[in-house]
């Protein structure tokens, strides 16, 4: 089963999204505190025992204060200011941890789930379009334990996936402590955009899933902004495919142009903002991407 190695993109529980790479024994979940808005970013993530949660102050006066933790886990209440800097916490118990910024609760809250490390450690799934217009997927496992196979799955919306191919493990007997490289090319030519993930199966029948990769068919230097689900009643995720410019940010605005929420984006495209619309009134909102070269805007509908 899969272990993601770095947790920078916000994720719903059902989706582990593309991320950077850290050694499997020393993954760090970095949570940005404050800045342009009173938020924790990401506000939701999954990590593993032995990983570190790091709250990184970005602006304003805040706290990171636990509100509920699994039995036997340590609680915390840390002031987050420029003087305080970063705050690190290493969970010792599996389960769900909820926390808040006390001065800005209940708006500024966050959660992370801690799981046992899983038997397959791998780098994120990646995708590119080849010269024939087909999507070529590649991934690398760092170690495999009792692994049987990988099923390659495709989706048009990022939620409903179907299997399009299966690859047996390259690990002898399903066990390996050496890097192993895999690739798969979709037989269908990409018409517009698609989501891909891997379903991994152990020899004992247990299954888990990789990160989800989004890819769009445009020029190599074009950036594509995609929102899903849209319409939504709660959260909307922002997918960016293409090169990220300098000073990039993503914003949530109302139709008058009023800024409601904003995230800064890493140039390596390892961020994936998740906007929480549950407290917003039903209607149409704008999500705007800007960098030093361009501005892209898409509408999102908050349904009843």
HELIX and SHEET records of a PDB file:
HELIX    1   1 UNK A  102  UNK A  104  5                                   3    
HELIX    2   2 UNK A  172  UNK A  174  5                                   3    
SHEET    1   A 4 UNK A   2  UNK A   3  0                                        
SHEET    2   A 4 UNK A 120  UNK A 122  1                                        
SHEET    3   A 4 UNK A 134  UNK A 143 -1                                        
SHEET    4   A 4 UNK A 126  UNK A 129 -1                                        
SHEET    1   B 4 UNK A   2  UNK A   3  0                                        
SHEET    2   B 4 UNK A 120  UNK A 122  1                                        
SHEET    3   B 4 UNK A 134  UNK A 143 -1                                        
SHEET    4   B 4 UNK A 180  UNK A 189 -1                                        
SHEET    1   C 5 UNK A  16  UNK A  17  0                                        
SHEET    2   C 5 UNK A 211  UNK A 216  1                                        
SHEET    3   C 5 UNK A 193  UNK A 202 -1                                        
SHEET    4   C 5 UNK A 147  UNK A 155 -1                                        
SHEET    5   C 5 UNK A 161  UNK A 168 -1                                        
SHEET    1   D 4 UNK A  16  UNK A  17  0                                        
SHEET    2   D 4 UNK A 211  UNK A 216  1                                        
SHEET    3   D 4 UNK A 193  UNK A 202 -1                                        
SHEET    4   D 4 UNK A 207  UNK A 209 -1                                        
SHEET    1   E 4 UNK A  40  UNK A  41  0                                        
SHEET    2   E 4 UNK A  28  UNK A  34 -1                                        
SHEET    3   E 4 UNK A  52  UNK A  59  1                                        
SHEET    4   E 4 UNK A  87  UNK A  89 -1                                        
SHEET    1   F 5 UNK A  44  UNK A  48  0                                        
SHEET    2   F 5 UNK A 109  UNK A 115  1                                        
SHEET    3   F 5 UNK A  95  UNK A 100 -1                                        
SHEET    4   F 5 UNK A  62  UNK A  68 -1                                        
SHEET    5   F 5 UNK A  77  UNK A  80 -1                                        
SHEET    1   G 3 UNK A 224  UNK A 228  0                                        
SHEET    2   G 3 UNK A 235  UNK A 241 -1                                        
SHEET    3   G 3 UNK A 274  UNK A 276 -1                                        
SHEET    1   H 4 UNK A 259  UNK A 264  0                                        
SHEET    2   H 4 UNK A 249  UNK A 253 -1                                        
SHEET    3   H 4 UNK A 283  UNK A 290 -1                                        
SHEET    4   H 4 UNK A 295  UNK A 302 -1                                        
END                                                                             
